[in-house]
Amino acid sequence: MRTLLRSGCLLVVVLGLQGIACGAAEDRAAELFRKWDRNNDGKLTRRELPAGARRNFSRVDRDGNGFISLSEHSAFLKRGQRRRPVKLPVGVRLVADQDYVGDRNPRHRLDLLLPEKPVGGKPLPVVAYVHGGGWRGGDKSSGLPRVSGLVATGRYVGVSIGYRLTGEASWPAQIHDCKAAIRWLKAHAKKFRFDPDRIAVFGSSAGGHLVAMLGVSGGVEDLQGRLGPHGEFDSRVAAVVDFFGPTDFLKMNDQPGRIDHDAARSPESLLVGGAIQEHVDRCRHASPLTYVDSRDAPFLIVHGDRDDVVIFSQSQLLQAALKKAAVPVALVTVKGGGHGVGGRAVEARVRAFLEFHLYGRGSLPSDQILARTARRRQPR
């Protein structure tokens, strides 16, 4: 490995893997951390670092405790990066960094995208995005491009929600955060002129898991949490768009894939605080399948049938459970799609689903099979 500082930006190159450069996603930093963490103890010692990186050990070990944590590692890689501002479509206004809890935690913030010329005189529906990253990386900035196109039509308000990652807190902190964000939105609906009864949530991978949890656990008391000052509002949502989110942690290894989900350092194990097969009750508590009933929000599920990170059967399990409970659900299968699917055909299905469930227009979405049109790996 060699590390070079150029114009204040850290460039890292490892073994031909073009590692982490300016603006790289946090999940890339986590992957590199795990590669170096040979004993899987969640700490990097000086000896575990490649020779070229050891010179920076004391600079990265900010608290001087003799090892580098994942948060210190990520912070060092991001130091000096010039964050590119998100380019928004014409007619879209950003209201950034709203503290939905009131505790000044940077992860307890959401961004609002508002149309400058809303269509019609009534409050608009909301599409709120929850980012992926394996519950250990990513941030809310990735959600703005996912909802900005909808906002540009003048017919939706867009939101991107941040939440605590596993380096800071384990389950159920993540769903408590998301529910606090939904309550904040409902409390501020009049101020920003949107309809609190028409909030759809949209997420990919780990974000797909969290929006699925929002969709199935509206009345589950112990998942509500007590964050924020708006406990008088509920956290129910009107619709869910779930892109390849995990649904039953205990069955993540039912087919061979790129990740050993049963391992003690897998994303799911880090989320629940231990190897998943050794913590069955925690896994059931964190799995959307546990909570499905007839009161759940309608779902659109999108998944590639060749996904080697979150296996396709995870979405099939959720689809079957929702159908059994008589919850409206449509599964869009992308033939040959991996962990990251997209394209105009997928986008059209998302828009049609939102149009039907938030505006009552069009026809009830049904299961569909699409050919793969894009290959984009999404952060877990």
Secondary structure, 3 states (H helix, E strand, C coil): CEEEEECCEEEEEECCECCCCCCCCHHHHHHHHHHHCCCCCCCECCCCCCHHHHHHHHHHCCCCCCCECHHHHHHHHHCCCCCCCCCCCCCEEEEEEEECCCCCCCCCEEEEEEECCCCCCCCEEEEEEECCCCCCCCCHHHHHHHHHHHHHCCCCEEEEECCCCCCCCCCCHHHHHHHHHHHHHHHCHHHHCEEEEEEEEEEECHHHHHHHHHHHCCCCHHHCCCCCCCCCCCCCCCEEEEECCCCCHHHCCCCCCCCCCCCCCCHHHHHHCCCHHHCHHHHHHHCHHHHCCCCCCCEEEEEECCCCCCCCHHHHHHHHHHHHCCCCEEEEEEECCCCCCCCHHHHHHHHHHHHHHHHCCCCCCCCEEEECCCCCCCCC
